[in-house]
Amino acid sequence: MESSDNVAALLNLQEIDLDIRALSAELSTMATDLAERQTAVEELERQVEAVQVQLAESDERMRKYQRAVQAGRATLKRLEARGQEVTNMQQHLAVRHEAEVARGNLRAAEEDALDALQDVERFREELARLEAELEELRSDYEARRGAADARTTELEDQLAIRRDQRHNREVRLDARVLQMYEKVRRGRSDNALAPLTGDGVCGHCYTSVPIQKQSDIRAGRALAVCEGCGIILYPPTE
């Protein structure tokens, strides 16, 4: 195969490889985006579960203190009734002391019940907010996953076609030429070939190319690589 034919074949192969890279990158980006969104959904689900637990605990605590308030009020009412039945000062003082202690316990229980009620209301508001956010996030995730599934199928079909085309180009290339191309392409994120410019520099890194090598490249006598960046150089197009 003539050098010019090799260049044309390599440029075609490079075009296919760039397409494959772009298609693969899009697939990877979609997969990463979906994974991140799924992680966000799962994290929000954990937050919802945590607040549900806090709400249940606060609700139970509130009920416990409400029962303590009811019991305290009943105790105070009973002591007030006993105070009406005492027959001497000693009994009066004893009942009064018990009543004072009961009032203190009742106030403490009422304060605890109020604090627990406020916690319940706060956790209910937070839970409602998180559940609404979770519903929106799930809806967005499902919509994106549906679109991604359809796009993934399309991209995988295109990849299969381009990979088949690449294989067909590979088998027609001289093994040494293909090996040269693969060596240059390995680890690169851009092109493996670049034109020799009209003023004799590499079209990729702009390193000056020796005169004799310029002559060989322009005449299509051999494939050559840039001494600066290692890219394969081909004759400039007129």
Salt bridges, closest charged atoms under 4 A:
ASP17 OD1 - ARG166 NE 2.32
ASP17 OD2 - ARG185 NE 3.45
ASP19 OD2 - ARG162 NH2 2.60
GLU26 OE2 - ARG151 NE 2.79
ASP33 OD2 - ARG37 NE 3.00
GLU43 OE1 - ARG46 NH2 2.97
GLU45 OE2 - ARG138 NH2 2.78
ASP59 OD2 - ARG63 NE 2.83
GLU60 OE2 - ARG67 NH2 3.71
GLU98 OE1 - ARG82 NH1 3.54
GLU110 OE2 - ARG73 NH2 3.30
ASP119 OD2 - ARG61 NH2 2.93
ASP119 OD1 - ARG122 NH2 3.17
GLU133 OE1 - ARG129 NH1 3.59
ASP140 OD2 - ARG37 NH1 2.89
ASP140 OD2 - ARG144 NE 3.19
GLU142 OE1 - ARG145 NH2 2.74
GLU154 OE2 - ARG151 NH1 2.80
GLU170 OE2 - ARG166 NH1 1.94
ASP174 OD1 - ARG176 NE 3.58
GLU182 OE2 - ARG166 NH2 2.81
GLU182 OE1 - ARG185 NH2 3.20
ASP190 OD1 - ARG188 NH2 3.15
ASP190 OD2 - HIS204 NE2 2.71
ASP216 OD1 - ARG221 NH2 2.90
GLU227 OE2 - LYS213 NZ 3.69
